[in-house]
Amino acid sequence: MKVLVAEDDLTSRSMLVNLLTRWDYEPVAVDNGNSAWDIMEQTDAPMLALLDWEMPGLNGIDVCRRVRECNSENPPYLIILTVKGETTSIVKGLDSGANDYITKPYNNDELLARLRTGQRMIKLQSELVTAKQALAYEATHDALTGALNRRGILSRLAAEITRARRNRRPLFVGLCDIDYFKKINDQYGHQAGDRVLQKLVTALQNELREYDLLGRLGGEEFLIVAPESMAVSVENLYERLRHKVECLSFPTIADDLQITLSIGVVETHGNVTIDNVLAEADAALYRAKRSGRNNVVVTLVGIEKDPVDHSVSLP
């Protein structure tokens, strides 16, 4: 583990570097507070730091305050080195954001013990952050397909509507439905249906741009949000997705099957609510279904483009 050593006294700094190396740490040594802060700003900054209170430039207290102002989800463990052993100085150091302190001259065994305490705290903190991120992912993603779930996609859609209104840029929302999906479950079983959903999501994600959003509203319905795009390119995007799915083969125990998508697309510039967007997209999807399925119907500012009939029969 890397440990930052910020100590302006050459003898003390060399001694700390030697001790840390002997204890299997990887010391990163500087002789002033400004250099210490530069290192702590880096993305791969040490998670443990020994900061001398009195240094040229920023002192150890200043560095602690700056680190804490960053509000990192996984902050480093900071230990202040000081000759000031009175209670008021200790309180000031801890209030600045230091996790611990050790007074000079320090005992080597005590220093090692405090470093190991810092390591344990960093490990626990890292595990907590990982668990928190896992819970956040589970709360916003569909367990079966890995796409955003209803809560996740609607939350992201709300943010995109706000951004479209603020930037005055178009936002396109496509509501997708697998044609005759109930027949797949009835004929091939729900496990086959689950595999179809999983392969479908993988295929769609491979075709989407990095900033497009894909979410499962429920059952066989998916929402595809395409921010800041021109109408022509978006129409091509959804048509490309429809064609990609139409060309896929979905193996089952009995035989291979093909599926198709009906897609209703609506444009907004952010001056509507989520309910309005979903209602208009649902109306466009309904028209695609009525027109023979395997279609894309795009509604641009209240003007619908006629769908092209690509309908095929389910095997």
Secondary structure by P-SEA (a helix, b strand, c coil): cbbbbbcccaaaaaaaaaaaaaacccccccccaaaaaaaaaccccccbbbbbcccccccaaaaaaaaaaccccbbbbbbbbcccccaaaaaaaaaacccccccccccaaaaaaaaaaaaaaaaaaaaaaaaaaaaaaaaccccccccccaaaaaaaaaaaaaaaaaacbbbbbbbbbbcaaaaaaaaccaaaaaaaaaaaaaaaaaaccccbbbbbccccbbbbbbccccaaaaaaaaaaaaaaaaabbbbcccbbbbbbbbbbbbbbcccccaaaaaaaaaaaaaaaaaacccbbbbbcccccccccccccccc
